[in-house]
Amino acid sequence: MHRQPGALKQLIASEARLEYVVEAVGAPFDVKDSLKARGYRWNPEKHGKVWRTVIDESQLMEEKAFLAALYHRGDSRSEIIPIKSRTRFI
């Protein structure tokens, strides 16, 4: 059995943290490498034809700025969906 000191404390702290799914809707093909480098994933079978990632609340403004600079209206066209730890993997 492996012990992880502080694991319960981390689990409780993560419960209160709000995260967001960011979907880069309408991203042109030529920005795919930039999205991949930023941690976005492409899984059309599961999520439709969209690049998506999960970020912490503290990263939200930075991510919007990244998408705005990456492609035309990237920040306003993107879907930003709040998720809680209890529903993240449903």
DSSP file (Angstrom, degrees, kcal/mol; ACC not computed):
  #  RESIDUE AA STRUCTURE BP1 BP2  ACC     N-H-->O    O-->H-N    N-H-->O    O-->H-N    TCO  KAPPA ALPHA  PHI   PSI    X-CA   Y-CA   Z-CA
    1    1 A M              0   0    0      0, 0.0     2,-0.4     0, 0.0     0, 0.0   0.000 360.0 360.0 360.0 131.7    0.0    0.0    0.0
    2    2 A H        -     0   0    0      2,-0.0     2,-0.4     0, 0.0     0, 0.0  -0.788 360.0-148.4 -95.2 135.1    1.3    3.4   -1.0
    3    3 A R        -     0   0    0     -2,-0.4     0, 0.0     2,-0.0     0, 0.0  -0.850   7.0-164.1-103.7 139.4    0.8    6.3    1.4
    4    4 A Q    >   -     0   0    0     -2,-0.4     3,-2.2     0, 0.0     4,-0.3  -0.863  16.7-143.9-122.2  93.5    0.4    9.9    0.1
    5    5 A P  T 3  S+     0   0    0      0, 0.0    -2,-0.0     0, 0.0     0, 0.0  -0.349  86.7  13.9 -58.5 132.1    0.9   12.4    3.0
    6    6 A G  T 3> S+     0   0    0     -2,-0.0     4,-2.2     3,-0.0     5,-0.2   0.471  87.0 125.4  84.4   1.9   -1.5   15.3    2.5
    7    7 A A  H <> S+     0   0    0     -3,-2.2     4,-2.4     1,-0.2     5,-0.2   0.901  73.6  49.0 -62.9 -42.0   -3.6   13.5   -0.1
    8    8 A L  H  > S+     0   0    0     -4,-0.3     4,-2.4     1,-0.2    -1,-0.2   0.905 110.2  51.5 -65.0 -40.2   -6.9   14.1    1.9
    9    9 A K  H  > S+     0   0    0      1,-0.2     4,-2.1     2,-0.2    -1,-0.2   0.906 111.4  47.8 -62.1 -42.4   -6.1   17.7    2.4
   10   10 A Q  H  X S+     0   0    0     -4,-2.2     4,-2.3     2,-0.2    -2,-0.2   0.889 110.5  52.2 -65.3 -39.9   -5.4   18.1   -1.4
   11   11 A L  H  X S+     0   0    0     -4,-2.4     4,-1.3     2,-0.2    -2,-0.2   0.917 110.5  47.0 -63.3 -44.3   -8.7   16.3   -2.2
   12   12 A I  H  X S+     0   0    0     -4,-2.4     4,-0.8     1,-0.2    -1,-0.2   0.897 112.3  50.3 -65.1 -41.1  -10.7   18.6    0.0
   13   13 A A  H >X S+     0   0    0     -4,-2.1     4,-0.7     1,-0.2     3,-0.6   0.878 108.0  53.1 -65.2 -37.7   -9.0   21.7   -1.4
   14   14 A S  H 3< S+     0   0    0     -4,-2.3     3,-0.4     1,-0.2    71,-0.3   0.785  98.1  66.3 -69.6 -25.6   -9.8   20.6   -5.0
   15   15 A E  H 3< S+     0   0    0     -4,-1.3    70,-0.4     1,-0.2    -1,-0.2   0.855 104.0  44.2 -62.3 -35.4  -13.4   20.1   -4.1
   16   16 A A  H << S+     0   0    0     -4,-0.8     2,-0.2    -3,-0.6    -1,-0.2   0.653  93.1 100.3 -84.1 -16.7  -13.8   23.9   -3.6
   17   17 A R     <  -     0   0    0     -4,-0.7     2,-0.4    -3,-0.4    68,-0.4  -0.515  65.7-141.2 -77.5 134.4  -11.8   24.9   -6.7
   18   18 A L        -     0   0    0     -2,-0.2    39,-1.6    66,-0.1     2,-0.3  -0.805  20.8-173.4 -95.3 134.5  -13.8   25.9   -9.8
   19   19 A E  E     -AB  56  83A   0     64,-1.9    64,-3.3    -2,-0.4     2,-0.4  -0.813   9.8-143.5-121.9 164.5  -12.6   24.7  -13.2
   20   20 A Y  E     -AB  55  82A   0     35,-2.7    35,-2.6    -2,-0.3     2,-0.6  -0.982   9.6-139.7-131.7 140.6  -13.6   25.5  -16.7
   21   21 A V  E     -AB  54  81A   0     60,-2.9    60,-2.8    -2,-0.4     2,-0.5  -0.883  24.5-161.2 -89.7 127.3  -13.9   23.5  -19.9
   22   22 A V  E     -AB  53  80A   0     31,-2.8    31,-1.8    -2,-0.6     2,-0.6  -0.962   4.7-167.1-113.8 121.5  -12.7   25.8  -22.7
   23   23 A E  E     -AB  52  79A   0     56,-2.9     2,-2.0    -2,-0.5    56,-1.9  -0.941  17.9-141.8-111.2 120.1  -13.7   24.8  -26.2
   24   24 A A  E >   -A   51   0A   0     27,-2.8     3,-1.4    -2,-0.6    27,-0.6  -0.532  28.2-166.0 -81.3  77.1  -12.0   26.6  -29.1
   25   25 A V  T 3   +     0   0    0     -2,-2.0    52,-0.1     1,-0.3    25,-0.1  -0.434  67.7   9.0 -68.9 132.8  -15.0   26.9  -31.3
   26   26 A G  T 3  S+     0   0    0      1,-0.2    -1,-0.3    -2,-0.2    24,-0.1   0.617  82.3 163.0  75.7  13.0  -14.3   27.8  -34.9
   27   27 A A    <   -     0   0    0     -3,-1.4    -1,-0.2    24,-0.1     5,-0.0  -0.485  38.4-122.6 -66.4 127.1  -10.6   27.5  -34.6
   28   28 A P    >   -     0   0    0      0, 0.0     3,-1.8     0, 0.0     4,-0.2  -0.302  20.1-110.9 -69.8 157.5   -9.0   27.3  -38.0
   29   29 A F  G >  S+     0   0    0      1,-0.3     3,-1.8     2,-0.2     4,-0.3   0.827 111.8  66.4 -57.1 -35.6   -6.9   24.3  -39.0
   30   30 A D  G 3  S+     0   0    0      1,-0.3    -1,-0.3     2,-0.1     3,-0.2   0.546  96.9  54.9 -71.1  -5.1   -3.7   26.3  -39.1
   31   31 A V  G <> S+     0   0    0     -3,-1.8     4,-2.1     1,-0.1     3,-0.3   0.359  75.9 101.9-103.6   4.8   -3.8   27.0  -35.3
   32   32 A K  H <> S+     0   0    0     -3,-1.8     4,-2.7     1,-0.2     5,-0.2   0.864  78.5  53.0 -58.4 -38.2   -4.0   23.4  -34.3
   33   33 A D  H  > S+     0   0    0     -4,-0.3     4,-2.3     1,-0.2    -1,-0.2   0.882 108.8  49.7 -66.8 -37.0   -0.3   23.2  -33.3
   34   34 A S  H  > S+     0   0    0     -3,-0.3     4,-1.2     2,-0.2    -1,-0.2   0.895 112.2  48.2 -66.5 -40.0   -0.6   26.2  -31.0
   35   35 A L  H  <>S+     0   0    0     -4,-2.1     5,-2.6     2,-0.2     4,-0.4   0.923 111.5  49.5 -66.1 -44.2   -3.7   24.7  -29.4
   36   36 A K  H ><5S+     0   0    0     -4,-2.7     3,-1.4     1,-0.2    -2,-0.2   0.915 109.0  52.5 -60.1 -43.1   -1.9   21.3  -28.9
   37   37 A A  H 3<5S+     0   0    0     -4,-2.3    -1,-0.2     1,-0.3    -2,-0.2   0.787 107.2  53.7 -63.6 -26.9    1.1   23.1  -27.4
   38   38 A R  T 3<5S-     0   0    0     -4,-1.2    -1,-0.3    -3,-0.3    -2,-0.2   0.499 127.1 -98.0 -86.9  -5.3   -1.2   24.8  -24.9
   39   39 A G  T < 5S+     0   0    0     -3,-1.4    15,-0.2    -4,-0.4    -3,-0.2   0.508  72.7 146.5 102.5   5.9   -2.7   21.5  -23.8
   40   40 A Y      < -     0   0    0     -5,-2.6     2,-0.3    -6,-0.2    -1,-0.3  -0.463  33.7-149.3 -73.3 149.7   -5.9   21.4  -25.9
   41   41 A R  E     -C   52   0A   0     11,-3.1    11,-2.2    -2,-0.1     2,-0.6  -0.913   6.4-143.9-122.0 148.4   -7.1   18.0  -27.0
   42   42 A W  E     +C   51   0A   0     -2,-0.3     9,-0.1     9,-0.2     7,-0.1  -0.959  32.7 151.4-111.9 118.2   -9.0   17.0  -30.1
   43   43 A N    >>  +     0   0    0      7,-0.7     4,-2.9    -2,-0.6     3,-0.8  -0.580   9.6 172.1-145.4  77.2  -11.5   14.2  -29.6
   44   44 A P  H 3> S+     0   0    0      0, 0.0     4,-1.1     0, 0.0     5,-0.1   0.769  77.0  60.2 -63.7 -26.0  -14.3   14.5  -32.2
   45   45 A E  H 34 S+     0   0    0      2,-0.1     4,-0.1     1,-0.1    -2,-0.0   0.868 119.0  27.0 -68.1 -34.6  -15.9   11.2  -31.3
   46   46 A K  H <4 S+     0   0    0     -3,-0.8    -1,-0.1     2,-0.2     3,-0.1   0.845 138.3  18.7 -95.7 -39.5  -16.5   12.3  -27.7
   47   47 A H  H  < S-     0   0    0     -4,-2.9    -2,-0.1     1,-0.4     2,-0.1   0.351 102.5-110.3-119.5   5.1  -16.8   16.1  -27.8
   48   48 A G     <  -     0   0    0     -4,-1.1     2,-2.0    -5,-0.4    -1,-0.4  -0.325  64.7 -37.9  86.3-178.5  -17.6   17.0  -31.4
   49   49 A K  S    S+     0   0    0     -5,-0.1     2,-0.3    -2,-0.1    -1,-0.1  -0.514 102.9 106.8 -85.7  76.4  -15.2   18.7  -33.8
   50   50 A V        -     0   0    0     -2,-2.0    -7,-0.7   -25,-0.1     2,-0.4  -0.995  68.0-122.1-151.6 144.5  -13.7   21.1  -31.3
   51   51 A W  E     +AC  24  42A   0    -27,-0.6   -27,-2.8    -2,-0.3     2,-0.3  -0.725  41.5 179.7 -83.2 137.8  -10.4   21.6  -29.5
   52   52 A R  E     +AC  23  41A   0    -11,-2.2   -11,-3.1    -2,-0.4     2,-0.3  -0.975  16.7 173.0-143.7 155.8  -10.9   21.6  -25.7
   53   53 A T  E     -A   22   0A   0    -31,-1.8   -31,-2.8    -2,-0.3     2,-0.4  -0.943  27.3-123.8-149.5 167.4   -9.0   21.9  -22.5
   54   54 A V  E     +A   21   0A   0     -2,-0.3     2,-0.3   -33,-0.2   -33,-0.2  -0.982  33.2 175.8-119.6 130.6   -9.7   22.2  -18.7
   55   55 A I  E     -A   20   0A   0    -35,-2.6   -35,-2.7    -2,-0.4     2,-0.1  -0.878  30.8-105.8-130.5 161.3   -8.3   25.1  -16.8
   56   56 A D  E >   -A   19   0A   0     -2,-0.3     3,-1.7   -37,-0.2     4,-0.4  -0.472  37.6-108.9 -78.9 158.2   -8.4   26.6  -13.3
   57   57 A E  G >  S+     0   0    0    -39,-1.6     3,-1.3     1,-0.3     4,-0.4   0.834 117.8  63.0 -55.8 -35.2  -10.5   29.7  -12.6
   58   58 A S  G 3  S+     0   0    0      1,-0.2    -1,-0.3     2,-0.1     4,-0.3   0.689 102.5  50.5 -66.4 -18.0   -7.2   31.6  -12.1
   59   59 A Q  G <> S+     0   0    0     -3,-1.7     4,-2.3     1,-0.1    -1,-0.2   0.448  82.0  97.2 -97.0  -2.7   -6.3   31.0  -15.7
   60   60 A L  H <> S+     0   0    0     -3,-1.3     4,-2.2    -4,-0.4     5,-0.2   0.901  83.4  44.4 -61.1 -49.0   -9.5   32.1  -17.3
   61   61 A M  H  > S+     0   0    0     -4,-0.4     4,-2.1     1,-0.2    -1,-0.2   0.901 114.5  50.4 -64.5 -40.4   -8.6   35.7  -18.3
   62   62 A E  H  > S+     0   0    0     -4,-0.3     4,-2.2     1,-0.2    -1,-0.2   0.885 110.0  50.8 -63.3 -38.7   -5.2   34.6  -19.7
   63   63 A E  H  X S+     0   0    0     -4,-2.3     4,-2.4     2,-0.2    -2,-0.2   0.894 108.3  51.2 -68.6 -39.6   -6.9   31.8  -21.7
   64   64 A K  H  X S+     0   0    0     -4,-2.2     4,-2.3     1,-0.2    -1,-0.2   0.913 110.8  49.1 -61.7 -42.1   -9.4   34.3  -23.2
   65   65 A A  H  X S+     0   0    0     -4,-2.1     4,-1.9     2,-0.2    -2,-0.2   0.895 109.7  52.4 -64.5 -40.1   -6.5   36.6  -24.2
   66   66 A F  H  X S+     0   0    0     -4,-2.2     4,-1.5     1,-0.2    -2,-0.2   0.936 111.7  45.1 -59.6 -48.0   -4.6   33.7  -25.8
   67   67 A L  H  X S+     0   0    0     -4,-2.4     4,-1.9     1,-0.2     7,-0.5   0.871 110.2  54.5 -66.8 -36.9   -7.7   32.7  -27.9
   68   68 A A  H  < S+     0   0    0     -4,-2.3     6,-0.3     6,-0.3     5,-0.3   0.885 113.5  42.3 -62.8 -38.5   -8.3   36.3  -28.9
   69   69 A A  H  < S+     0   0    0     -4,-1.9    -1,-0.2    -5,-0.2    -2,-0.2   0.742 110.9  58.2 -78.7 -23.6   -4.8   36.6  -30.2
   70   70 A L  H  < S-     0   0    0     -4,-1.5     2,-0.3     1,-0.2    -2,-0.2   0.906 118.7  -4.9 -77.9 -43.4   -4.8   33.2  -31.8
   71   71 A Y  S >< S-     0   0    0     -4,-1.9     3,-2.5    -5,-0.1     4,-0.3  -0.988  92.0 -66.2-152.7 159.6   -7.7   33.5  -34.2
   72   72 A H  T 3  S-     0   0    0     -2,-0.3    -3,-0.1     1,-0.3    -4,-0.1  -0.187 117.0 -12.9 -52.8 120.3  -10.4   36.0  -35.2
   73   73 A R  T 3> S+     0   0    0     -5,-0.3     4,-2.5     1,-0.1    -1,-0.3   0.768  87.1 151.3  57.6  29.4  -12.9   36.4  -32.3
   74   74 A G  H <>  +     0   0    0     -3,-2.5     4,-1.0    -7,-0.5    -6,-0.3   0.850  68.9  49.5 -58.9 -36.2  -11.4   33.3  -30.6
   75   75 A D  H  4 S+     0   0    0     -4,-0.3    -1,-0.2     1,-0.2    -7,-0.1   0.903 116.3  39.3 -71.7 -40.8  -12.3   34.7  -27.2
   76   76 A S  H  4 S+     0   0    0      1,-0.2    -2,-0.2   -12,-0.1    -1,-0.2   0.749 115.8  51.0 -83.6 -22.9  -15.9   35.5  -28.0
   77   77 A R  H  < S+     0   0    0     -4,-2.5    -1,-0.2   -52,-0.1    -2,-0.2   0.705  90.7  98.4 -84.3 -20.3  -16.6   32.4  -30.1
   78   78 A S  S  < S-     0   0    0     -4,-1.0     2,-0.5    -5,-0.3   -54,-0.2  -0.333  72.9-127.7 -71.6 148.6  -15.2   29.9  -27.6
   79   79 A E  E     -B   23   0A   0    -56,-1.9   -56,-2.9    -2,-0.0     2,-0.5  -0.845  21.8-167.9 -94.0 129.2  -17.5   28.0  -25.2
   80   80 A I  E     -B   22   0A   0     -2,-0.5   -58,-0.2   -58,-0.2   -60,-0.0  -0.968   7.0-176.7-122.8 115.1  -16.5   28.3  -21.6
   81   81 A I  E     -B   21   0A   0    -60,-2.8   -60,-2.9    -2,-0.5     2,-0.2  -0.944  20.2-136.2-119.6 116.6  -18.3   25.9  -19.3
   82   82 A P  E     -B   20   0A   0      0, 0.0     2,-0.3     0, 0.0   -62,-0.3  -0.478  26.9-174.6 -69.8 139.7  -17.8   25.9  -15.5
   83   83 A I  E     -B   19   0A   0    -64,-3.3   -64,-1.9    -2,-0.2     2,-0.3  -0.974  15.4-144.8-134.0 151.0  -17.4   22.5  -14.0
   84   84 A K    >>  -     0   0    0     -2,-0.3     3,-1.4   -66,-0.2     4,-1.1  -0.754  32.4-108.4-108.3 160.0  -17.1   21.2  -10.4
   85   85 A S  T 34 S+     0   0    0    -68,-0.4     4,-0.4   -70,-0.4     3,-0.3   0.813 116.3  58.8 -59.0 -31.1  -15.0   18.3   -9.3
   86   86 A R  T 34 S+     0   0    0      1,-0.2    -1,-0.3   -71,-0.2     3,-0.0   0.724 116.2  32.0 -72.9 -20.4  -18.0   16.1   -8.7
   87   87 A T  T X4 S+     0   0    0     -3,-1.4     3,-1.3     1,-0.1    -1,-0.2   0.412  88.8  99.5-115.4   0.9  -19.2   16.4  -12.3
   88   88 A R  T 3< S+     0   0    0     -4,-1.1    -2,-0.1    -3,-0.3    -3,-0.1   0.864  91.2  35.9 -59.0 -39.8  -15.8   16.7  -14.2
   89   89 A F  T 3         0   0    0     -4,-0.4    -1,-0.3     1,-0.2    -2,-0.1   0.201 360.0 360.0-104.4  16.5  -15.6   13.1  -15.3
   90   90 A I    <         0   0    0     -3,-1.3    -1,-0.2     0, 0.0    -2,-0.1   0.445 360.0 360.0 -85.9 360.0  -19.3   12.4  -15.9
